[in-house]
Amino acid sequence: MTGRLQTTPVIEKIDLPSSIFEDDRPWKVIVWNDPINLMTYVTWVLIRLFGYSQEKAHALMMQVHTNGKAVVASGDREKVELDAYRLHEYGLWATIEQD
Amino acid sequence: MSTREIKKIQENKFKVDLHPQVRQILGDLKELTLSHIEDNSPTAQRIFPVAYRNSPEMEMDYQNLTREPLTNHHRDSLAVFEKSLSKPELTEDEVLAWMCALNDMRLILGTALDISEEHATPEENEPNYEGYVVYDLLTYLQGVLIEEIQR
């Protein structure tokens, strides 16, 4: 049985862990269509950097080509920054967004 | 171009057979591309894309963190490309540097030419004809590299 408080407790200090305020929505890396990068090049880069199968990389590339963009990777912010940086090394137009 | 200018002949070995004039053009383009990067020209901004479109603060942090290593990466690729441009054979690492270097050249030249998705090479007497011809040469060579490196 739980005892009931007879009076309202006086809270002098709230000490909540800061982690509960962190925004834990996942981050994603988006590759955008551009008129210069070759379709075969974009596919090759996705295979090389992320180890995707030829089929998956081709499907993502086609999504970029037809829809103008595709989410190619996701995860925590540190990871997607590294992913975006590596895509930038290969000259792809990649941006970072949070869900 | 009747034979493959770049061909994988065994693991980690690629044979290169480029016409001297093509090597000369590629060498000149390497210099042009590097000068755009070093001068931080507006055309070079295409190879330093904005990462955070919706947050200027995060974008500033990202640029502070990555601008120097990204610049060095492009410099290094172009340096390896220049050093190996006259070689008859390339290692896979050198081919990877060529891939990045050729792509940088295409990005710089394509941006300067304002290339569109369905661009067609203009007639010989039209403006920028030579630029388009060189752009098409880079496209062709990059296509060959992609096929050969995946063999």
gemmi code that builds the backbone of each chain (N, CA, C; Angstrom):
import gemmi

chains = {
    "A": [
        ("MET", (0.827, -1.183, 0.000), (0.000, 0.000, 0.000), (0.877, 1.254, 0.000)),
        ("THR", (0.479, 2.206, -0.786), (1.265, 3.425, -0.885), (0.704, 4.494, 0.038)),
        ("GLY", (1.588, 5.040, 0.879), (1.136, 6.084, 1.767), (0.890, 7.381, 1.011)),
        ("ARG", (-0.109, 8.122, 1.408), (-0.414, 9.377, 0.722), (0.238, 10.535, 1.462)),
        ("LEU", (0.732, 11.479, 0.679), (1.331, 12.659, 1.290), (0.235, 13.502, 1.927)),
        ("GLN", (0.496, 13.962, 3.092), (-0.500, 14.785, 3.762), (-0.385, 16.262, 3.389)),
        ("THR", (0.859, 16.649, 2.957), (1.041, 18.053, 2.552), (1.766, 18.096, 1.205)),
        ("THR", (1.632, 19.197, 0.542), (2.346, 19.368, -0.736), (3.837, 19.511, -0.458)),
        ("PRO", (4.691, 18.663, -1.114), (6.123, 18.773, -0.829), (6.706, 20.070, -1.395)),
        ("VAL", (7.666, 20.590, -0.705), (8.356, 21.798, -1.186), (9.570, 21.358, -1.999)),
        ("ILE", (9.550, 21.697, -3.286), (10.674, 21.308, -4.153), (11.610, 22.497, -4.275)),
        ("GLU", (12.788, 22.319, -3.749), (13.735, 23.444, -3.780), (14.581, 23.441, -5.054)),
        ("LYS", (14.852, 22.232, -5.566), (15.725, 22.178, -6.743), (15.315, 21.009, -7.633)),
        ("ILE", (15.153, 21.290, -8.906), (14.869, 20.205, -9.853), (16.186, 19.814, -10.508)),
        ("ASP", (16.527, 18.556, -10.402), (17.805, 18.106, -10.955), (17.559, 16.968, -11.941)),
        ("LEU", (16.995, 17.322, -13.099), (16.702, 16.305, -14.106), (17.911, 16.115, -15.010)),
        ("PRO", (18.152, 14.897, -15.442), (19.271, 14.697, -16.372), (19.018, 15.434, -17.684)),
        ("SER", (20.050, 16.077, -18.207), (19.877, 16.888, -19.414), (19.494, 16.020, -20.609)),
        ("SER", (19.795, 14.721, -20.527), (19.544, 13.862, -21.685), (18.058, 13.785, -22.054)),
        ("ILE", (17.173, 14.031, -21.064), (15.748, 13.911, -21.395), (15.285, 15.061, -22.274)),
        ("PHE", (16.078, 16.120, -22.319), (15.707, 17.250, -23.174), (16.331, 17.165, -24.566)),
        ("GLU", (17.204, 16.184, -24.760), (17.870, 16.094, -26.067), (16.892, 15.624, -27.129)),
        ("ASP", (17.042, 16.202, -28.294), (16.177, 15.848, -29.413), (16.740, 14.593, -30.060)),
        ("ASP", (16.040, 13.484, -29.850), (16.606, 12.231, -30.357), (15.975, 11.784, -31.679)),
        ("ARG", (15.333, 12.723, -32.368), (14.850, 12.356, -33.693), (16.054, 12.027, -34.572)),
        ("PRO", (15.946, 10.994, -35.422), (17.105, 10.621, -36.232), (17.453, 11.671, -37.286)),
        ("TRP", (18.717, 11.677, -37.649), (19.197, 12.575, -38.692), (19.311, 11.779, -39.989)),
        ("LYS", (19.202, 12.493, -41.092), (19.319, 11.791, -42.371), (20.183, 12.594, -43.359)),
        ("VAL", (20.811, 11.835, -44.241), (21.624, 12.456, -45.294), (20.850, 12.364, -46.602)),
        ("ILE", (20.701, 13.503, -47.245), (19.953, 13.563, -48.501), (20.911, 13.886, -49.645)),
        ("VAL", (20.826, 13.103, -50.705), (21.575, 13.438, -51.925), (20.594, 14.050, -52.920)),
        ("TRP", (20.999, 15.166, -53.483), (20.144, 15.924, -54.414), (20.595, 15.716, -55.857)),
        ("ASN", (19.625, 15.803, -56.742), (19.939, 15.684, -58.162), (20.736, 16.895, -58.629)),
        ("ASP", (21.705, 16.651, -59.464), (22.381, 17.780, -60.102), (22.698, 17.381, -61.534)),
        ("PRO", (22.813, 18.359, -62.417), (22.933, 18.021, -63.835), (24.328, 17.570, -64.248)),
        ("ILE", (25.279, 17.595, -63.324), (26.659, 17.303, -63.718), (27.083, 15.877, -63.344)),
        ("ASN", (26.843, 15.465, -62.117), (27.309, 14.135, -61.721), (26.620, 13.043, -62.536)),
        ("LEU", (27.429, 12.130, -63.052), (26.900, 11.035, -63.860), (26.089, 10.076, -63.007)),
        ("MET", (25.060, 9.493, -63.608), (24.234, 8.521, -62.877), (25.084, 7.319, -62.455)),
        ("THR", (25.942, 6.870, -63.340), (26.803, 5.724, -63.000), (27.778, 6.090, -61.878)),
        ("TYR", (28.199, 7.345, -61.860), (29.122, 7.797, -60.818), (28.435, 7.820, -59.456)),
        ("VAL", (27.214, 8.363, -59.416), (26.473, 8.415, -58.151), (26.263, 6.996, -57.610)),
        ("THR", (25.888, 6.072, -58.485), (25.692, 4.678, -58.071), (26.991, 4.099, -57.509)),
        ("TRP", (28.079, 4.327, -58.225), (29.379, 3.806, -57.788), (29.775, 4.378, -56.414)),
        ("VAL", (29.556, 5.670, -56.232), (29.912, 6.301, -54.937), (29.094, 5.683, -53.797)),
        ("LEU", (27.802, 5.460, -54.021), (26.960, 4.883, -52.957), (27.406, 3.463, -52.609)),
        ("ILE", (27.814, 2.713, -53.610), (28.334, 1.356, -53.346), (29.632, 1.454, -52.565)),
        ("ARG", (30.503, 2.319, -53.037), (31.836, 2.414, -52.424), (31.775, 2.919, -50.974)),
        ("LEU", (30.980, 3.956, -50.727), (30.979, 4.562, -49.390), (30.135, 3.796, -48.385)),
        ("PHE", (28.995, 3.275, -48.831), (28.070, 2.663, -47.871), (27.984, 1.146, -48.001)),
        ("GLY", (28.689, 0.583, -48.976), (28.662, -0.864, -49.157), (27.311, -1.374, -49.632)),
        ("TYR", (26.512, -0.504, -50.253), (25.211, -0.945, -50.742), (25.390, -1.898, -51.923)),
        ("SER", (24.375, -2.756, -52.110), (24.382, -3.625, -53.291), (24.183, -2.755, -54.529)),
        ("GLN", (24.542, -3.308, -55.667), (24.337, -2.609, -56.933), (22.865, -2.215, -57.088)),
        ("GLU", (21.956, -3.141, -56.708), (20.517, -2.906, -56.868), (20.051, -1.742, -55.998)),
        ("LYS", (20.484, -1.761, -54.719), (20.055, -0.697, -53.806), (20.634, 0.663, -54.234)),
        ("ALA", (21.921, 0.649, -54.586), (22.554, 1.911, -54.991), (21.894, 2.460, -56.258)),
        ("HIS", (21.579, 1.553, -57.189), (20.940, 1.990, -58.438), (19.546, 2.567, -58.147)),
        ("ALA", (18.801, 1.883, -57.253), (17.454, 2.362, -56.910), (17.517, 3.742, -56.260)),
        ("LEU", (18.473, 3.943, -55.375), (18.622, 5.260, -54.731), (19.000, 6.320, -55.762)),
        ("MET", (19.923, 5.946, -56.640), (20.331, 6.905, -57.679), (19.127, 7.290, -58.547)),
        ("MET", (18.303, 6.297, -58.895), (17.126, 6.595, -59.723), (16.136, 7.495, -58.985)),
        ("GLN", (16.054, 7.275, -57.655), (15.191, 8.138, -56.833), (15.705, 9.584, -56.883)),
        ("VAL", (17.018, 9.729, -56.776), (17.623, 11.068, -56.876), (17.296, 11.672, -58.239)),
        ("HIS", (17.454, 10.864, -59.269), (17.289, 11.353, -60.645), (15.843, 11.737, -60.936)),
        ("THR", (14.896, 10.898, -60.496), (13.493, 11.141, -60.866), (12.755, 12.040, -59.873)),
        ("ASN", (13.068, 11.883, -58.574), (12.357, 12.689, -57.561), (13.139, 13.938, -57.157)),
        ("GLY", (14.367, 14.017, -57.592), (15.173, 15.176, -57.245), (16.020, 14.993, -56.003)),
        ("LYS", (15.710, 13.976, -55.192), (16.498, 13.741, -53.980), (16.181, 12.354, -53.426)),
        ("ALA", (17.079, 11.881, -52.551), (16.831, 10.605, -51.872), (17.602, 10.588, -50.558)),
        ("VAL", (16.996, 9.971, -49.552), (17.703, 9.760, -48.289), (18.614, 8.557, -48.484)),
        ("VAL", (19.920, 8.767, -48.333), (20.867, 7.679, -48.607), (21.461, 7.087, -47.334)),
        ("ALA", (21.302, 7.788, -46.202), (21.839, 7.262, -44.942), (21.143, 7.982, -43.794)),
        ("SER", (21.163, 7.363, -42.626), (20.566, 8.015, -41.457), (21.292, 7.530, -40.202)),
        ("GLY", (20.978, 8.188, -39.072), (21.627, 7.806, -37.828), (21.778, 9.003, -36.916)),
        ("ASP", (22.713, 8.924, -35.967), (22.901, 10.070, -35.087), (23.669, 11.165, -35.836)),
        ("ARG", (23.689, 12.328, -35.241), (24.218, 13.490, -35.965), (25.689, 13.324, -36.344)),
        ("GLU", (26.443, 12.753, -35.423), (27.874, 12.572, -35.683), (28.090, 11.678, -36.908)),
        ("LYS", (27.304, 10.599, -36.966), (27.442, 9.655, -38.087), (27.064, 10.313, -39.418)),
        ("VAL", (25.919, 11.011, -39.435), (25.475, 11.564, -40.715), (26.386, 12.710, -41.169)),
        ("GLU", (27.016, 13.404, -40.221), (27.978, 14.442, -40.637), (29.154, 13.804, -41.354)),
        ("LEU", (29.601, 12.672, -40.831), (30.713, 11.974, -41.477), (30.285, 11.447, -42.847)),
        ("ASP", (29.071, 10.894, -42.913), (28.550, 10.408, -44.198), (28.490, 11.546, -45.216)),
        ("ALA", (27.958, 12.689, -44.792), (27.836, 13.832, -45.708), (29.219, 14.302, -46.153)),
        ("TYR", (30.150, 14.329, -45.204), (31.515, 14.769, -45.541), (32.129, 13.858, -46.607)),
        ("ARG", (31.942, 12.549, -46.426), (32.508, 11.603, -47.395), (31.848, 11.779, -48.767)),
        ("LEU", (30.558, 12.049, -48.779), (29.879, 12.313, -50.059), (30.417, 13.600, -50.689)),
        ("HIS", (30.688, 14.594, -49.850), (31.261, 15.845, -50.361), (32.666, 15.610, -50.926)),
        ("GLU", (33.408, 14.692, -50.317), (34.733, 14.372, -50.864), (34.609, 13.893, -52.309)),
        ("TYR", (33.519, 13.171, -52.583), (33.309, 12.648, -53.941), (32.488, 13.596, -54.811)),
        ("GLY", (32.207, 14.777, -54.312), (31.558, 15.788, -55.137), (30.051, 15.658, -55.269)),
        ("LEU", (29.436, 14.821, -54.415), (27.974, 14.730, -54.480), (27.352, 15.864, -53.670)),
        ("TRP", (26.179, 16.280, -54.092), (25.464, 17.368, -53.413), (24.632, 16.734, -52.299)),
        ("ALA", (25.191, 16.710, -51.095), (24.537, 16.050, -49.960), (24.252, 17.064, -48.863)),
        ("THR", (23.067, 16.939, -48.247), (22.713, 17.802, -47.114), (22.261, 16.941, -45.936)),
        ("ILE", (22.168, 17.578, -44.788), (21.782, 16.891, -43.552), (20.492, 17.514, -43.021)),
        ("GLU", (19.560, 16.654, -42.634), (18.297, 17.137, -42.039), (17.900, 16.204, -40.916)),
        ("GLN", (17.087, 16.736, -40.017), (16.537, 15.907, -38.947), (15.088, 15.572, -39.290)),
        ("ASP", (14.681, 14.363, -38.945), (13.301, 13.930, -39.241), (12.291, 14.863, -38.624)),
    ],
    "B": [
        ("MET", (37.323, 7.399, -80.578), (38.276, 6.681, -79.727), (38.007, 5.185, -79.871)),
        ("SER", (38.906, 4.497, -80.491), (38.623, 3.115, -80.829), (38.971, 2.126, -79.710)),
        ("THR", (40.054, 2.351, -78.990), (40.407, 1.419, -77.916), (40.219, 2.108, -76.573)),
        ("ARG", (40.127, 1.272, -75.539), (39.957, 1.823, -74.189), (41.213, 2.566, -73.767)),
        ("GLU", (41.042, 3.809, -73.397), (42.204, 4.606, -72.987), (42.707, 4.196, -71.609)),
        ("ILE", (41.811, 3.690, -70.795), (42.188, 3.216, -69.454), (41.560, 1.836, -69.280)),
        ("LYS", (42.395, 0.866, -68.966), (41.882, -0.509, -68.892), (42.514, -1.243, -67.715)),
        ("LYS", (41.672, -1.921, -66.940), (42.200, -2.724, -65.835), (42.811, -3.983, -66.424)),
        ("ILE", (44.091, -4.190, -66.164), (44.745, -5.362, -66.750), (44.989, -6.450, -65.710)),
        ("GLN", (45.046, -6.072, -64.460), (45.082, -7.049, -63.373), (44.762, -6.318, -62.074)),
        ("GLU", (44.687, -7.073, -60.985), (44.366, -6.451, -59.699), (45.355, -5.343, -59.405)),
        ("ASN", (44.849, -4.163, -59.092), (45.684, -3.013, -58.732), (46.577, -2.521, -59.866)),
        ("LYS", (46.210, -2.831, -61.099), (47.011, -2.333, -62.215), (46.104, -1.934, -63.390)),
        ("PHE", (46.219, -0.686, -63.801), (45.393, -0.143, -64.882), (46.323, 0.430, -65.963)),
        ("LYS", (46.101, -0.002, -67.187), (46.915, 0.483, -68.297), (46.297, 1.787, -68.818)),
        ("VAL", (47.146, 2.758, -69.069), (46.651, 4.051, -69.565), (47.264, 4.333, -70.923)),
        ("ASP", (46.415, 4.658, -71.876), (46.887, 4.950, -73.215), (46.175, 6.209, -73.722)),
        ("LEU", (46.673, 7.334, -73.265), (46.044, 8.607, -73.637), (46.896, 9.330, -74.671)),
        ("HIS", (46.245, 9.962, -75.603), (46.942, 10.760, -76.599), (47.657, 11.910, -75.874)),
        ("PRO", (48.882, 12.253, -76.320), (49.619, 13.350, -75.653), (48.805, 14.635, -75.543)),
        ("GLN", (47.996, 14.889, -76.574), (47.185, 16.122, -76.554), (46.120, 16.052, -75.445)),
        ("VAL", (45.587, 14.860, -75.232), (44.594, 14.685, -74.165), (45.264, 14.885, -72.808)),
        ("ARG", (46.471, 14.315, -72.661), (47.208, 14.516, -71.402), (47.463, 16.010, -71.165)),
        ("GLN", (47.802, 16.703, -72.243), (48.054, 18.143, -72.132), (46.797, 18.890, -71.672)),
        ("ILE", (45.675, 18.542, -72.270), (44.401, 19.190, -71.906), (44.067, 18.899, -70.440)),
        ("LEU", (44.261, 17.633, -70.045), (43.945, 17.259, -68.660), (44.866, 17.969, -67.670)),
        ("GLY", (46.128, 18.115, -68.048), (47.076, 18.837, -67.184), (46.668, 20.297, -67.013)),
        ("ASP", (46.271, 20.906, -68.121), (45.820, 22.308, -68.067), (44.564, 22.446, -67.207)),
        ("LEU", (43.646, 21.486, -67.380), (42.401, 21.532, -66.601), (42.653, 21.345, -65.120)),
        ("LYS", (43.624, 20.507, -64.811), (43.979, 20.302, -63.393), (44.418, 21.630, -62.779)),
        ("GLU", (45.260, 22.367, -63.527), (45.723, 23.670, -63.040), (44.553, 24.643, -62.849)),
        ("LEU", (43.663, 24.637, -63.831), (42.500, 25.534, -63.778), (41.619, 25.204, -62.571)),
        ("THR", (41.390, 23.907, -62.368), (40.537, 23.464, -61.257), (41.164, 23.836, -59.920)),
        ("LEU", (42.473, 23.587, -59.813), (43.168, 23.904, -58.562), (43.120, 25.409, -58.285)),
        ("SER", (43.267, 26.209, -59.333), (43.260, 27.662, -59.114), (41.884, 28.125, -58.613)),
        ("HIS", (40.831, 27.507, -59.116), (39.486, 27.860, -58.627), (39.332, 27.490, -57.146)),
        ("ILE", (39.893, 26.333, -56.779), (39.793, 25.897, -55.373), (40.609, 26.825, -54.474)),
        ("GLU", (41.849, 27.117, -54.905), (42.721, 27.966, -54.084), (42.175, 29.392, -53.959)),
        ("ASP", (41.556, 29.864, -55.037), (41.012, 31.232, -55.015), (39.629, 31.293, -54.386)),
        ("ASN", (39.088, 30.094, -54.063), (37.739, 30.038, -53.483), (36.736, 30.771, -54.374)),
        ("SER", (36.833, 30.493, -55.656), (35.987, 31.208, -56.623), (34.522, 30.787, -56.471)),
        ("PRO", (33.598, 31.617, -56.950), (32.177, 31.229, -56.878), (31.903, 29.894, -57.562)),
        ("THR", (32.607, 29.623, -58.664), (32.418, 28.353, -59.380), (32.811, 27.159, -58.514)),
        ("ALA", (33.827, 27.369, -57.661), (34.313, 26.268, -56.816), (33.344, 25.924, -55.689)),
        ("GLN", (32.358, 26.788, -55.468), (31.428, 26.519, -54.350), (30.669, 25.215, -54.550)),
        ("ARG", (30.558, 24.780, -55.817), (29.845, 23.523, -56.075), (30.546, 22.316, -55.413)),
        ("ILE", (31.853, 22.407, -55.235), (32.527, 21.269, -54.594), (32.659, 21.467, -53.077)),
        ("PHE", (32.071, 22.561, -52.582), (31.968, 22.756, -51.122), (30.499, 23.013, -50.774)),
        ("PRO", (29.662, 21.980, -50.892), (28.214, 22.222, -50.744), (27.820, 22.593, -49.319)),
        ("VAL", (26.692, 23.271, -49.228), (26.081, 23.546, -47.929), (25.527, 22.224, -47.385)),
        ("ALA", (25.833, 21.917, -46.118), (25.347, 20.658, -45.530), (24.023, 20.869, -44.793)),
        ("TYR", (23.959, 21.947, -44.006), (22.743, 22.234, -43.227), (22.016, 23.395, -43.887)),
        ("ARG", (20.990, 23.080, -44.654), (20.271, 24.145, -45.369), (19.370, 24.934, -44.438)),
        ("ASN", (18.980, 24.317, -43.315), (17.986, 24.946, -42.442), (18.560, 25.526, -41.154)),
        ("SER", (19.857, 25.459, -40.991), (20.438, 25.973, -39.756), (21.783, 26.647, -40.018)),
        ("PRO", (21.792, 27.978, -40.071), (23.059, 28.686, -40.298), (24.111, 28.372, -39.233)),
        ("GLU", (23.655, 28.179, -37.995), (24.624, 27.892, -36.917), (25.288, 26.542, -37.116)),
        ("MET", (24.476, 25.524, -37.382), (25.039, 24.194, -37.614), (25.905, 24.183, -38.863)),
        ("GLU", (25.485, 24.944, -39.874), (26.257, 25.017, -41.106), (27.634, 25.640, -40.840)),
        ("MET", (27.650, 26.667, -40.004), (28.921, 27.305, -39.686), (29.854, 26.325, -38.961)),
        ("ASP", (29.282, 25.578, -38.027), (30.074, 24.565, -37.319), (30.606, 23.512, -38.286)),
        ("TYR", (29.720, 23.083, -39.197), (30.127, 22.053, -40.169), (31.259, 22.577, -41.058)),
        ("GLN", (31.097, 23.804, -41.549), (32.133, 24.364, -42.419), (33.453, 24.544, -41.664)),
        ("ASN", (33.358, 24.989, -40.410), (34.578, 25.157, -39.616), (35.310, 23.830, -39.438)),
        ("LEU", (34.510, 22.783, -39.305), (35.082, 21.455, -39.067), (35.637, 20.819, -40.341)),
        ("THR", (34.976, 21.060, -41.481), (35.289, 20.263, -42.675), (35.993, 21.016, -43.800)),
        ("ARG", (35.926, 22.322, -43.783), (36.423, 23.063, -44.955), (37.892, 22.746, -45.254)),
        ("GLU", (38.718, 22.766, -44.222), (40.153, 22.535, -44.447), (40.437, 21.107, -44.910)),
        ("PRO", (39.933, 20.082, -44.196), (40.199, 18.724, -44.695), (39.607, 18.451, -46.079)),
        ("LEU", (38.451, 19.080, -46.370), (37.846, 18.866, -47.694), (38.697, 19.536, -48.783)),
        ("THR", (39.182, 20.727, -48.483), (40.076, 21.408, -49.430), (41.327, 20.569, -49.658)),
        ("ASN", (41.891, 20.047, -48.576), (43.096, 19.221, -48.697), (42.825, 17.956, -49.504)),
        ("HIS", (41.643, 17.380, -49.303), (41.287, 16.177, -50.062), (41.304, 16.465, -51.567)),
        ("HIS", (40.687, 17.577, -51.955), (40.652, 17.924, -53.382), (42.064, 18.242, -53.895)),
        ("ARG", (42.828, 18.976, -53.096), (44.226, 19.272, -53.480), (45.014, 17.978, -53.685)),
        ("ASP", (44.871, 17.058, -52.729), (45.645, 15.804, -52.782), (45.276, 14.983, -54.014)),
        ("SER", (43.979, 14.893, -54.293), (43.528, 14.116, -55.464), (44.119, 14.718, -56.746)),
        ("LEU", (44.064, 16.046, -56.831), (44.598, 16.712, -58.028), (46.116, 16.540, -58.120)),
        ("ALA", (46.792, 16.525, -56.969), (48.260, 16.344, -56.966), (48.623, 14.939, -57.436)),
        ("VAL", (47.919, 13.940, -56.938), (48.181, 12.551, -57.373), (47.870, 12.424, -58.864)),
        ("PHE", (46.798, 13.061, -59.280), (46.418, 13.030, -60.705), (47.543, 13.616, -61.561)),
        ("GLU", (48.036, 14.766, -61.169), (49.098, 15.421, -61.947), (50.356, 14.559, -61.994)),
        ("LYS", (50.696, 13.998, -60.838), (51.931, 13.211, -60.734), (51.861, 11.939, -61.583)),
        ("SER", (50.655, 11.407, -61.714), (50.531, 10.123, -62.423), (50.013, 10.288, -63.850)),
        ("LEU", (49.828, 11.535, -64.272), (49.212, 11.777, -65.576), (50.044, 11.245, -66.739)),
        ("SER", (51.359, 11.222, -66.579), (52.199, 10.759, -67.689), (52.548, 9.273, -67.575)),
        ("LYS", (52.054, 8.609, -66.521), (52.414, 7.202, -66.317), (51.635, 6.277, -67.264)),
        ("PRO", (52.280, 5.192, -67.708), (51.560, 4.244, -68.577), (50.663, 3.288, -67.790)),
        ("GLU", (50.909, 3.185, -66.479), (50.091, 2.308, -65.636), (49.761, 2.998, -64.317)),
        ("LEU", (48.577, 2.686, -63.805), (48.134, 3.292, -62.545), (47.797, 2.208, -61.531)),
        ("THR", (47.997, 2.520, -60.260), (47.498, 1.654, -59.191), (46.029, 2.001, -58.937)),
        ("GLU", (45.368, 1.184, -58.111), (43.962, 1.482, -57.811), (43.837, 2.803, -57.036)),
        ("ASP", (44.780, 3.057, -56.130), (44.737, 4.322, -55.387), (44.842, 5.517, -56.332)),
        ("GLU", (45.703, 5.363, -57.339), (45.844, 6.462, -58.301), (44.559, 6.613, -59.131)),
        ("VAL", (43.944, 5.492, -59.476), (42.674, 5.566, -60.230), (41.595, 6.250, -59.389)),
        ("LEU", (41.586, 5.952, -58.094), (40.604, 6.609, -57.215), (40.846, 8.122, -57.171)),
        ("ALA", (42.128, 8.512, -57.139), (42.456, 9.949, -57.168), (42.031, 10.554, -58.502)),
        ("TRP", (42.235, 9.815, -59.589), (41.792, 10.296, -60.910), (40.278, 10.503, -60.909)),
        ("MET", (39.573, 9.551, -60.289), (38.111, 9.634, -60.259), (37.682, 10.956, -59.607)),
        ("CYS", (38.265, 11.251, -58.431), (37.904, 12.499, -57.736), (38.353, 13.720, -58.532)),
        ("ALA", (39.565, 13.642, -59.098), (40.099, 14.790, -59.841), (39.245, 15.073, -61.081)),
        ("LEU", (38.927, 14.011, -61.833), (38.092, 14.210, -63.032), (36.728, 14.761, -62.647)),
        ("ASN", (36.199, 14.267, -61.516), (34.886, 14.770, -61.095), (34.959, 16.244, -60.688)),
        ("ASP", (36.025, 16.606, -59.993), (36.195, 18.027, -59.648), (36.269, 18.887, -60.912)),
        ("MET", (37.023, 18.380, -61.898), (37.141, 19.142, -63.156), (35.781, 19.286, -63.830)),
        ("ARG", (34.995, 18.187, -63.835), (33.665, 18.241, -64.451), (32.760, 19.221, -63.690)),
        ("LEU", (32.859, 19.203, -62.356), (32.010, 20.102, -61.565), (32.357, 21.567, -61.828)),
        ("ILE", (33.660, 21.842, -61.857), (34.092, 23.228, -62.094), (33.723, 23.680, -63.509)),
        ("LEU", (34.091, 22.850, -64.496), (33.822, 23.218, -65.888), (32.318, 23.223, -66.170)),
        ("GLY", (31.616, 22.193, -65.661), (30.163, 22.110, -65.881), (29.431, 23.289, -65.269)),
        ("THR", (29.871, 23.717, -64.087), (29.259, 24.883, -63.447), (29.528, 26.143, -64.267)),
        ("ALA", (30.777, 26.278, -64.744), (31.135, 27.464, -65.547), (30.320, 27.498, -66.844)),
        ("LEU", (30.059, 26.314, -67.428), (29.300, 26.242, -68.685), (27.791, 26.276, -68.433)),
        ("ASP", (27.427, 26.223, -67.149), (26.004, 26.177, -66.774), (25.308, 24.994, -67.448)),
        ("ILE", (25.935, 23.840, -67.280), (25.455, 22.604, -67.912), (24.071, 22.238, -67.380)),
        ("SER", (23.200, 21.833, -68.284), (21.884, 21.348, -67.872), (21.828, 19.845, -68.097)),
        ("GLU", (20.763, 19.226, -67.571), (20.642, 17.772, -67.642), (20.658, 17.269, -69.091)),
        ("GLU", (20.013, 17.995, -69.966), (19.913, 17.527, -71.355), (20.795, 18.362, -72.281)),
        ("HIS", (21.980, 18.713, -71.805), (22.803, 19.582, -72.644), (23.254, 18.838, -73.905)),
        ("ALA", (23.399, 19.581, -74.955), (23.942, 19.016, -76.188), (25.147, 19.857, -76.573)),
        ("THR", (26.153, 19.190, -77.115), (27.337, 19.938, -77.525), (26.948, 20.896, -78.653)),
        ("PRO", (27.280, 22.172, -78.496), (26.875, 23.155, -79.518), (27.665, 22.985, -80.810)),
        ("GLU", (27.219, 23.661, -81.826), (27.928, 23.649, -83.107), (29.291, 24.325, -82.943)),
        ("GLU", (30.166, 23.979, -83.896), (31.559, 24.424, -83.797), (31.699, 25.940, -83.721)),
        ("ASN", (30.795, 26.660, -84.384), (30.936, 28.119, -84.419), (30.225, 28.811, -83.249)),
        ("GLU", (29.622, 28.008, -82.371), (28.893, 28.608, -81.249), (29.838, 28.879, -80.072)),
        ("PRO", (29.424, 29.810, -79.179), (30.285, 30.140, -78.037), (30.474, 28.927, -77.128)),
        ("ASN", (31.619, 28.850, -76.508), (31.943, 27.788, -75.549), (32.028, 26.392, -76.165)),
        ("TYR", (32.132, 26.336, -77.490), (32.195, 25.019, -78.148), (33.314, 24.165, -77.551)),
        ("GLU", (34.512, 24.760, -77.454), (35.660, 23.989, -76.953), (35.444, 23.522, -75.519)),
        ("GLY", (34.812, 24.363, -74.725), (34.527, 23.989, -73.339), (33.626, 22.763, -73.269)),
        ("TYR", (32.631, 22.732, -74.138), (31.717, 21.581, -74.175), (32.438, 20.316, -74.644)),
        ("VAL", (33.333, 20.484, -75.610), (34.069, 19.322, -76.117), (34.935, 18.744, -74.999)),
        ("VAL", (35.585, 19.610, -74.253), (36.425, 19.144, -73.145), (35.559, 18.517, -72.050)),
        ("TYR", (34.419, 19.117, -71.787), (33.490, 18.547, -70.795), (33.062, 17.143, -71.215)),
        ("ASP", (32.752, 16.978, -72.491), (32.353, 15.652, -72.991), (33.517, 14.656, -72.894)),
        ("LEU", (34.736, 15.150, -73.107), (35.913, 14.281, -72.958), (36.027, 13.791, -71.507)),
        ("LEU", (35.846, 14.712, -70.561), (35.905, 14.331, -69.136), (34.811, 13.319, -68.805)),
        ("THR", (33.613, 13.553, -69.351), (32.492, 12.634, -69.112), (32.839, 11.238, -69.623)),
        ("TYR", (33.404, 11.212, -70.837), (33.782, 9.920, -71.434), (34.825, 9.208, -70.557)),
        ("LEU", (35.865, 9.928, -70.170), (36.938, 9.303, -69.384), (36.437, 8.838, -68.020)),
        ("GLN", (35.573, 9.613, -67.398), (35.040, 9.205, -66.103), (34.188, 7.942, -66.252)),
        ("GLY", (33.423, 7.877, -67.324), (32.623, 6.680, -67.591), (33.496, 5.449, -67.742)),
        ("VAL", (34.610, 5.603, -68.459), (35.551, 4.485, -68.628), (36.122, 4.065, -67.268)),
        ("LEU", (36.526, 5.058, -66.484), (37.095, 4.752, -65.151), (36.101, 3.978, -64.289)),
        ("ILE", (34.843, 4.414, -64.301), (33.818, 3.755, -63.469), (33.658, 2.292, -63.891)),
        ("GLU", (33.627, 2.067, -65.205), (33.483, 0.681, -65.681), (34.701, -0.155, -65.317)),
        ("GLU", (35.877, 0.401, -65.514), (37.094, -0.385, -65.300), (37.354, -0.663, -63.822)),
        ("ILE", (37.050, 0.285, -62.967), (37.337, 0.077, -61.536), (36.371, -0.951, -60.932)),
        ("GLN", (35.233, -1.145, -61.594), (34.265, -2.125, -61.078), (34.466, -3.525, -61.668)),
        ("ARG", (35.466, -3.665, -62.534), (35.726, -4.983, -63.134), (36.207, -5.965, -62.082)),
    ],
}
model = gemmi.Model(1)
for chain_id, residues in chains.items():
    chain = gemmi.Chain(chain_id)
    for i, (resn, *xyz) in enumerate(residues, 1):
        res = gemmi.Residue()
        res.name, res.seqid = resn, gemmi.SeqId(i, " ")
        for name, pos in zip(("N", "CA", "C"), xyz):
            atom = gemmi.Atom()
            atom.name, atom.element = name, gemmi.Element(name[0])
            atom.pos, atom.b_iso = gemmi.Position(*pos), 0.0
            res.add_atom(atom)
        chain.add_residue(res)
    model.add_chain(chain)
structure = gemmi.Structure()
structure.add_model(model)
structure.setup_entities()
